[in-house]
């Protein structure tokens, strides 16, 4: 189980799990703590999708989008 409280600034953690509704397939729970301490969390089908969502979140926070 992920523990975002122990996640250092600039760090990421993730784990793959299968939801109770197996038709949904495997999912990735993802956490990222930005350098200023803000936490980003999401659940997607792949780690790449999670990292893409994180990158969009960072860009929005920096005013790039």
TORPA-4810 file (N, C-alpha, C, O; in nm, 3 decimals):
<nodes>
NODE_1_0.083_-0.118_0.000_0.000_0.000_0.000_0.088_0.125_0.000_0.188_0.131_0.072_X
NODE_2_0.050_0.222_-0.081_0.127_0.345_-0.092_0.106_0.433_0.031_-0.002_0.434_0.091_X
NODE_3_0.212_0.506_0.067_0.203_0.598_0.180_0.258_0.733_0.134_0.379_0.755_0.141_X
NODE_4_0.173_0.824_0.088_0.221_0.952_0.038_0.287_1.039_0.144_0.363_1.130_0.110_X
NODE_5_0.260_1.013_0.272_0.323_1.092_0.378_0.474_1.072_0.382_0.548_1.161_0.425_X
NODE_6_0.521_0.956_0.337_0.665_0.927_0.341_0.734_0.962_0.209_0.854_0.938_0.194_X
NODE_7_0.660_1.019_0.114_0.715_1.051_-0.018_0.793_1.182_-0.012_0.737_1.285_0.026_X
NODE_8_0.923_1.180_-0.048_1.002_1.303_-0.043_0.967_1.397_-0.160_0.912_1.353_-0.261_X
NODE_9_0.998_1.525_-0.145_0.978_1.620_-0.254_1.056_1.575_-0.376_1.172_1.537_-0.367_X
NODE_10_0.989_1.579_-0.493_1.050_1.534_-0.618_1.043_1.384_-0.639_1.097_1.333_-0.737_X
NODE_11_0.977_1.312_-0.549_0.970_1.166_-0.558_0.838_1.116_-0.612_0.738_1.188_-0.613_X
NODE_12_0.841_0.992_-0.659_0.719_0.929_-0.708_0.711_0.787_-0.651_0.812_0.726_-0.616_X
NODE_13_0.589_0.738_-0.644_0.566_0.599_-0.604_0.442_0.550_-0.677_0.352_0.628_-0.708_X
NODE_14_0.440_0.420_-0.703_0.324_0.364_-0.774_0.313_0.216_-0.744_0.410_0.151_-0.704_X
NODE_15_0.193_0.166_-0.765_0.170_0.022_-0.752_0.058_-0.017_-0.847_-0.031_0.062_-0.878_X
NODE_16_0.065_-0.140_-0.893_-0.037_-0.195_-0.982_-0.133_-0.278_-0.899_-0.091_-0.351_-0.809_X
NODE_17_-0.261_-0.268_-0.930_-0.361_-0.347_-0.859_-0.473_-0.386_-0.954_-0.486_-0.329_-1.062_X
NODE_18_-0.551_-0.483_-0.914_-0.668_-0.526_-0.989_-0.792_-0.486_-0.910_-0.810_-0.533_-0.798_X
NODE_19_-0.877_-0.401_-0.967_-0.999_-0.360_-0.896_-1.093_-0.478_-0.870_-1.080_-0.584_-0.932_X
NODE_20_-1.185_-0.459_-0.780_-1.283_-0.564_-0.748_-1.363_-0.604_-0.872_-1.398_-0.721_-0.889_X
NODE_21_-1.390_-0.507_-0.958_-1.458_-0.535_-1.084_-1.349_-0.573_-1.184_-1.287_-0.485_-1.244_X
NODE_22_-1.326_-0.698_-1.202_-1.214_-0.746_-1.283_-1.222_-0.707_-1.429_-1.121_-0.707_-1.499_X
NODE_23_-1.341_-0.675_-1.477_-1.356_-0.633_-1.616_-1.277_-0.505_-1.645_-1.241_-0.478_-1.759_X
NODE_24_-1.251_-0.428_-1.542_-1.178_-0.302_-1.559_-1.031_-0.326_-1.589_-0.963_-0.235_-1.638_X
NODE_25_-0.980_-0.444_-1.562_-0.839_-0.474_-1.586_-0.750_-0.414_-1.479_-0.799_-0.354_-1.383_X
NODE_26_-0.621_-0.429_-1.495_-0.526_-0.377_-1.397_-0.520_-0.225_-1.404_-0.541_-0.165_-1.509_X
NODE_27_-0.490_-0.165_-1.290_-0.477_-0.020_-1.278_-0.347_0.012_-1.207_-0.289_-0.072_-1.139_X
NODE_28_-0.302_0.136_-1.223_-0.184_0.185_-1.154_-0.225_0.301_-1.066_-0.282_0.399_-1.114_X
NODE_29_-0.197_0.291_-0.937_-0.214_0.403_-0.844_-0.081_0.474_-0.839_0.022_0.411_-0.816_X
NODE_30_-0.081_0.607_-0.859_0.042_0.683_-0.874_0.037_0.806_-0.785_-0.064_0.876_-0.779_X
NODE_31_0.148_0.833_-0.717_0.165_0.955_-0.637_0.296_1.021_-0.675_0.397_0.955_-0.699_X
NODE_32_0.292_1.153_-0.680_0.413_1.233_-0.707_0.408_1.355_-0.617_0.306_1.423_-0.610_X
NODE_33_0.516_1.382_-0.548_0.525_1.503_-0.465_0.620_1.600_-0.533_0.738_1.572_-0.554_X
NODE_34_0.564_1.717_-0.569_0.642_1.818_-0.639_0.749_1.876_-0.547_0.749_1.851_-0.427_X
NODE_35_0.839_1.952_-0.604_0.951_2.007_-0.527_0.905_2.107_-0.420_0.978_2.132_-0.324_X
NODE_36_0.784_2.162_-0.436_0.732_2.254_-0.335_0.645_2.183_-0.231_0.587_2.248_-0.144_X
NODE_37_0.635_2.050_-0.240_0.562_1.971_-0.141_0.420_1.936_-0.179_0.356_1.859_-0.108_X
NODE_38_0.367_1.991_-0.290_0.231_1.960_-0.333_0.224_1.817_-0.385_0.315_1.770_-0.454_X
NODE_39_0.116_1.747_-0.352_0.099_1.607_-0.389_0.006_1.593_-0.508_-0.101_1.653_-0.512_X
NODE_40_0.047_1.512_-0.606_-0.036_1.475_-0.720_-0.061_1.325_-0.710_0.032_1.248_-0.693_X
NODE_41_-0.187_1.285_-0.722_-0.224_1.143_-0.719_-0.322_1.116_-0.831_-0.406_1.200_-0.864_X
NODE_42_-0.311_0.998_-0.890_-0.408_0.957_-0.991_-0.408_0.806_-1.004_-0.321_0.736_-0.952_X
NODE_43_-0.510_0.757_-1.073_-0.522_0.615_-1.106_-0.550_0.607_-1.255_-0.646_0.665_-1.304_X
NODE_44_-0.466_0.534_-1.327_-0.481_0.518_-1.472_-0.453_0.372_-1.508_-0.419_0.291_-1.422_X
NODE_45_-0.469_0.341_-1.636_-0.445_0.204_-1.683_-0.297_0.169_-1.690_-0.260_0.053_-1.670_X
NODE_46_-0.211_0.269_-1.718_-0.067_0.241_-1.731_0.014_0.346_-1.656_-0.035_0.455_-1.626_X
NODE_47_0.138_0.312_-1.627_0.229_0.407_-1.564_0.257_0.524_-1.657_0.268_0.638_-1.610_X
NODE_48_0.268_0.500_-1.786_0.290_0.609_-1.881_0.175_0.709_-1.879_0.199_0.830_-1.886_X
NODE_49_0.051_0.661_-1.869_-0.064_0.751_-1.861_-0.058_0.834_-1.733_-0.092_0.952_-1.735_X
NODE_50_-0.016_0.773_-1.624_-0.003_0.846_-1.497_0.102_0.955_-1.508_0.080_1.068_-1.465_X
NODE_51_0.216_0.922_-1.566_0.323_1.021_-1.580_0.284_1.133_-1.676_0.323_1.248_-1.656_X
NODE_52_0.207_1.102_-1.778_0.158_1.206_-1.870_0.063_1.300_-1.797_0.069_1.422_-1.815_X
NODE_53_-0.025_1.244_-1.713_-0.117_1.327_-1.634_-0.038_1.413_-1.536_-0.072_1.530_-1.516_X
NODE_54_0.066_1.359_-1.475_0.152_1.435_-1.385_0.217_1.551_-1.459_0.220_1.664_-1.409_X
NODE_55_0.270_1.524_-1.578_0.336_1.629_-1.656_0.240_1.741_-1.692_0.277_1.858_-1.688_X
NODE_56_0.115_1.706_-1.727_0.014_1.808_-1.756_-0.015_1.891_-1.631_-0.031_2.013_-1.640_X
NODE_57_-0.023_1.825_-1.515_-0.048_1.892_-1.388_0.066_1.991_-1.357_0.041_2.104_-1.316_X
NODE_58_0.188_1.948_-1.378_0.303_2.036_-1.353_0.299_2.155_-1.449_0.319_2.269_-1.407_X
NODE_59_0.272_2.129_-1.577_0.265_2.237_-1.675_0.157_2.339_-1.638_0.179_2.459_-1.650_X
NODE_60_0.040_2.291_-1.593_-0.068_2.381_-1.553_-0.028_2.464_-1.433_-0.060_2.583_-1.427_X
NODE_61_0.041_2.405_-1.338_0.084_2.479_-1.219_0.189_2.584_-1.254_0.197_2.688_-1.188_X
NODE_62_0.268_2.557_-1.357_0.372_2.651_-1.398_0.322_2.751_-1.502_0.398_2.835_-1.550_X
NODE_63_0.193_2.741_-1.536_0.135_2.834_-1.631_0.171_2.808_-1.776_0.163_2.898_-1.859_X
NODE_64_0.211_2.684_-1.807_0.251_2.651_-1.944_0.133_2.608_-2.029_0.147_2.593_-2.150_X
NODE_65_0.017_2.589_-1.968_-0.101_2.549_-2.045_-0.216_2.638_-2.011_-0.326_2.620_-2.065_X
</nodes>
